[in-house]
Amino acid sequence: MNDVRLNSILDNDFYKITMQNAVVKLFPSSIVKYEFINRGKHHFPEGFAAALREAVNKMAELKLTKDEKKFMARTCPYIDLPYLDFLEGYHYDPSEVKIHQEGGDLSVIVEGLWYRTILWEVPLLALISELHYEMNHMERDSNEVVMSKTIEKADSLARLGVTFAEFGTRRRHSYKVQNLVMEALTQKKESTFIGSSNVHFAMKYGVKPIGTHAHEWFMFHAAEYGFKMANELALEHWVDVYRGDLGVALSDTYTTDVFFQQFDKKFAKLFDGVRHDSGDALEFADKTIAHYQKNGINPMFKYIIFSDALNLEKVEEITNYCRGKIGISFGIGTNLTNDVGLKPMNIVMKLIGVQAPNKEWIPTVKLSDEHGKYTGDPKMIELAKEFLRIKN
């Protein structure tokens, strides 16, 4: 009997909440499928599936509290009351999650209405990570070491003069470690720490929840409307819901080059900036700056949020390169919430299909700026590359 469990329905990345709000409004009858991908080829011990099943079943008990609803209403005025009422009545349905174990291999599939299933991905990854360390009896650094490491990082980032947020829920060592990290990050007044992607911890520590949308937003649009229209319609629909709020666009679902072909002057002016999540960060900065300049926009009035496998060395290199050219901020994940003396897991959960009206499944794919991060059906990947004229 393990005691790994979620304690709040808001223990999730903020972009899941913002996307769910948009899905409820625009795509209430769409059915989708997600699949767990064990990128790091981790071995799961005997009984892992049963332990995960137990933790998932407990999630049915989670409900939005009155205090959590008040926090959301106060902190996120762009999320309207009807959605918060919906969230108050929402509960996880464990029957949407199929878990199977074959030896050391783990299979997790989530299927159902998109507006319901969209919240599963991040908590499932967090639970898998925490259970992995617990059931393999792997001993982490002490609480004192975790906090001192975090404070050292915050001090280094303050000296660099760059703002940063904590983005580490999905691959955290455990709830307890993420809590220690947040405690450490919020200790100092002179810190450049600005918030967390985790809504529960943002509320607990009185900071801003940070996030907009994820790759699945664009992947769904490609399945629904075709690869050519995916970026443009995904951005257009986002603007329809948020009217200029939550203005950071994710650029690499179908490569940054393709994205910038459709991120025209209207979108470039309307969105506050873009998020970098794969490929060479400095090359991305150059492309982004050039794109704004080409559209007659001063890049210093816009910004890039860098969020791809960051550590202090990468942050320093990017800062030195971009300073004075474009606004920058950083979302640091695993390096904050899973720097505990153990090897972090390399796991993801991706949207793999959207059900068409005739009940057939349309496979979804992601073609990031790193070939190693391509995900989805190989035939569909080739088809997307052909349609979008991606040569590599």
Secondary structure, 3 states (H helix, E strand, C coil): CCCCCCCCCCCCEHHHHHHHHHHHHHCCCCEEEEEEECCCCCCCCCCHHHHHHHHHHHHHHCCCCHHHHHHHHHHCCCCCHHHHHHHHHCCCCHHHEEEEEECCEEEEEEEEEHHHHCCCHHHHHHHHHHHHHHHCCCCCCCHHHHHHHHHHHHHHHHHHCCCEEECCCCCCCCHHHHHHHHHHHCCCCCCCEEEECEHHHHHHCCCEECCCCCHHHHHHHHHHHCHHHHHHHHHHHHHHHHCCCCCEEECCCECHHHHHHHCCHHHHHHCCEEEECCCCHHHHHHHHHHHHHHCCCCHHHCEEEECCCCCHHHHHHHHHHHCCCCEEEEEECHHHHCCCCCCCCCCEEEEEEEECCCCCEEECEEECCCHHHCEECHHHHHHHHHHCCCCC
